[in-house]
Amino acid sequence: MIPPISIGSLGASVGSIGNLSSPATVNGASNGAAGGQSFGDALTNAIGALETTQANATQASQQLATGQATDPTKAITAVENASLSMDFASQIRNQLDTAATTLFQTQV
């Protein structure tokens, strides 16, 4: 049986952004940052996790190609995980781009 594919640490990092209740009272912090972490820091961490996922997929595929991998399903899972993570990051980028465009086009 093939093990389920998780979104990985990217989903956890981005998911924590979605749990913000209000800018004034996030995790008891009054500065609007989740646990003292700014949006930029969360985004940087998410991109770092995406890079790690991509590196793991590259390593797993190289091991599979050279015959070093003992379980091909782990290599396939790593590659699919990286692909899903990249698709997820791309969708977030598209949504942020759309939101920024809408904001800049708003008449004041």
N, C-alpha and C positions, 0 to 999 in steps of 0.2 A: 504494500500500500504506500502511496506517495504521501509524504508528510505535508500538512497545510503550509502554505506560503504566508509569512507574516510581512507586513509593510516594513517592519524593522524600526530602527531608532528614528528614522525620519518621521514616521507617523506619530511617534511619541512626542517628538519635539514640536511638530506642527499642531498635534492634537492639544497640547497644553495651551497653545495660543487661543484655540477655540473655546476653552473653558473659562475665559475671562468673564466675571460676572458684571463688574462695572469698573470704570477707570479709577474711581475714588477708593474702592475697597477690594482690591485684589490680594488675596492671601494676607490680609491685614496690613498691606503696604499702602500708604496714602499717596505715593508718588506715581501710581498708575502702572508700575512695572510688576510683572508676575514674579514674586519672590525676589525682587531686586534685579531681575533680568529684563533688559529692555527688548523691544521688538527686534532691533538690529542684532543683539546678541543671540536671540532665539533663531533668527534667520541664518546667522553665521554658523551656529551649531547644527542647524538642519542641513545646510550645504556641506558642512564637514562630514556629517553622517552619510549624505548622499555620495560624497567622494569615497568614503570608506566602503560603502556597498558596491560601488563601481570597481574599486580595487580588488575586493574579495571575488567578484564575478570574473575579473580578468585573470586572477590567480587560479581560480577553479577551472576556467576554460583552458588555460595553458596546461594545467596538470592533466586534464582530460585528453588534450591533444597529444601530450607526450607519453601517455600511458601511466602516469604516476597516480592517477585517481583510482581508488579501489571501488568507489560507488558512484556511478555516473549520474544517479538521481540527485546527489548532493550538488554536483556541478550544474546540472540543469536548473535546480532550485535556486542556486545562487545567481545564475544569469537571469532567470525570470524575476527574482526579487529585485535585482538591479533595474530591470526593464520597467517593472511596475513602479518602483521608486522614482525613476526618471519621468515616467508619465505623470505621476502625482505631482512632482515638482513643476512640471511644465504646465499643468492645469492651475496650480497656485499662481505661477507667474502670469498666466493669461488673465486670471481673475483680478490680480493686483493691477495689471495694465489697464484692464477695462475700468476698474474703479478709479484709477488715477485720471484716465481720460475723461470720465464722467465728471469728476470733481473739477478738473481744469476747465471744462466747458460750461460749468454752472454759471449762470448770470447772477451778478450780485446787485 
